Amino acid sequence: MRRLIIVAVLMSGISFAPAIGQSNVINLRVDKLEKEMKAVQRKVFPGGAGLEPEIDPATVSKPAGLPSSAPINDLTARVDALETQLRTMTGQVEQNEFRLRKFEDSLKTLRGEHDARLKTLETANAPAAGEEATAATSPVERPLPAVEKQKAKSVAKPAADTKPTATVKAEPARKAAVAAIEIPDTGDAAEDASTYGFRLYSAKFYPEAQAKFKDYITKYPNGKKASHARNLLGRAYLDEGKPALASVAFYDNYQKLPRGERAAESLSWLGTALIRLKKPADACKVYTEFNDVYSAKASADLKARVTKGRADAKCTN
């Protein structure tokens, strides 16, 4: 009898051995899955947000032919489902990373093209050593021949609207009105000159404003308000009814300071000046240049002005 009990105990140990071995294997699989899932969580949720479980033990199908009450079989089915979900998630992460890399590459290419375009403009218009970059001395060919011809014409033989501003004789009443414009005195000569020129322009004293802006450009060609001064010089000419001189001022601002704060605005106003000069084809070229260089960063007002200008010039391209 005693011998039979010992044999029974040994047999029961043998029958449990496979179950224990299987349990160890599943534990290893679960540990591995937990580590992989944490790694995926760190990629998908870098901020530390948790991943809600999507596997409901109650919904996991049980393998056919196995007892539904066997815990080891239920656990195996859940692990299989978890492995499948992890493979799917890993594939999605890899696809997203690939798309992100492609997007970054495209963005770098676009930035490179834009920087190269601006660098080309700056290099083409940089004056040689000891040479002043003016229309009379610079033989550099530029993309808008009509403006260059107008500039040459203005230098060679002043037209009716190119009378030197300095020779304009002001009447006593006008002198008094100009003298009433407050001259700023902040201690920053360049800033004060720019501010005073703007005040003159706002008061519609266009010849006086033009003289002040020219003086600023001469004294501070690389000042922080240089782009503003060149642009307002063109506006003062345009508002005074001198589109020829305005086109030269706007064009110079774009060509010499393409990264300036008012370069895009000058280019848009250049189109307006060319339309008033009855040169719609050249205006269309200007608007195309604007869209190529500044459209991505231009304000809504500038884009609206260019859209209206293209309609006025009947641009088709």
MOLINUR-V229982 format. One record per residue. N is the residue number from 1. PHI is phi as a letter, one per 30 degrees, with the letter a starting at -180 (* if undefined). D_FIRST is the distance of its C-alpha to the first C-alpha in whole Angstrom. Layout:
n->(N/N)
phi->(PHI/PHI)
d_first->(D_FIRST/D_FIRST)
This chain:
n->(1/2/3/4/5/6/7/8/9/10/11/12/13/14/15/16/17/18/19/20/21/22/23/24/25/26/27/28/29/30/31/32/33/34/35/36/37/38/39/40/41/42/43/44/45/46/47/48/49/50/51/52/53/54/55/56/57/58/59/60/61/62/63/64/65/66/67/68/69/70/71/72/73/74/75/76/77/78/79/80/81/82/83/84/85/86/87/88/89/90/91/92/93/94/95/96/97/98/99/100/101/102/103/104/105/106/107/108/109/110/111/112/113/114/115/116/117/118/119/120/121/122/123/124/125/126/127/128/129/130/131/132/133/134/135/136/137/138/139/140/141/142/143/144/145/146/147/148/149/150/151/152/153/154/155/156/157/158/159/160/161/162/163/164/165/166/167/168/169/170/171/172/173/174/175/176/177/178/179/180/181/182/183/184/185/186/187/188/189/190/191/192/193/194/195/196/197/198/199/200/201/202/203/204/205/206/207/208/209/210/211/212/213/214/215/216/217/218/219/220/221/222/223/224/225/226/227/228/229/230/231/232/233/234/235/236/237/238/239/240/241/242/243/244/245/246/247/248/249/250/251/252/253/254/255/256/257/258/259/260/261/262/263/264/265/266/267/268/269/270/271/272/273/274/275/276/277/278/279/280/281/282/283/284/285/286/287/288/289/290/291/292/293/294/295/296/297/298/299/300/301/302/303/304/305/306/307/308/309/310/311/312/313/314/315/316/317)
phi->(*/d/d/d/d/d/d/d/d/d/d/d/d/d/d/d/e/d/d/d/d/d/d/d/d/d/d/d/d/d/e/d/d/d/d/d/d/d/d/d/d/d/d/d/b/d/d/j/d/d/c/d/d/c/c/c/e/d/c/d/d/c/e/d/i/c/d/d/d/d/d/d/d/d/d/d/d/d/d/e/d/d/d/d/d/d/d/d/d/d/d/d/d/d/d/d/d/d/d/d/d/d/d/d/d/d/d/d/d/d/d/d/d/d/d/d/d/d/d/d/d/d/d/d/c/d/d/d/e/i/c/d/d/b/d/d/c/c/c/d/d/c/d/b/e/d/d/d/d/d/d/d/d/d/d/d/b/e/d/d/c/c/d/e/d/d/c/d/d/d/d/e/d/d/e/d/d/d/d/d/d/d/c/d/b/c/j/c/e/d/d/d/d/d/d/d/d/d/d/d/d/d/d/i/c/d/e/d/d/e/d/d/d/d/d/d/d/d/d/b/d/c/d/d/c/d/d/d/d/d/d/d/d/d/d/d/d/d/d/d/i/b/d/d/d/d/d/d/d/d/d/d/d/d/d/d/b/d/c/d/d/c/d/d/d/d/d/d/d/e/e/d/d/d/d/d/d/i/b/d/d/d/d/d/d/d/d/d/d/e/d/d/c/c/e/d/c/d/d/d/d/d/d/d/d/d/d/d/d/d/d/d/d/h/d/c/c)
d_first->(0/4/5/5/7/9/10/11/13/15/16/17/19/20/21/23/25/28/29/29/31/33/34/35/38/39/39/41/43/44/45/48/49/50/52/54/54/56/58/59/60/62/64/64/65/66/67/64/63/60/58/57/54/54/51/49/46/46/48/46/45/42/41/41/37/35/34/37/34/33/34/34/36/39/39/40/43/44/45/46/49/49/50/52/54/55/56/58/60/60/62/64/65/66/68/70/70/72/74/75/76/78/80/81/82/84/86/86/88/90/91/92/95/96/97/98/100/102/102/104/106/107/107/110/112/112/115/116/117/120/121/121/118/121/122/125/124/120/120/117/116/114/112/115/119/120/120/121/124/124/124/126/129/129/129/132/134/133/133/134/131/130/133/132/131/133/136/135/138/136/139/139/137/134/134/134/131/129/130/128/125/123/122/119/119/115/116/114/117/115/114/117/119/116/116/120/120/117/119/122/121/119/123/124/126/125/128/127/123/124/126/123/120/122/123/119/118/121/119/116/115/111/111/108/110/112/110/111/115/115/114/116/119/118/118/121/123/121/122/126/126/126/123/124/124/120/119/120/118/115/115/115/112/110/111/111/108/106/103/105/105/107/107/105/108/111/110/109/113/114/113/115/118/118/118/121/123/123/120/117/116/115/114/111/110/110/108/106/106/104/102/100/101/100/99/95/96/99/100/100/104/105/103/105/108/107/106/109/111/110/111/114/115/113/111/109/106)
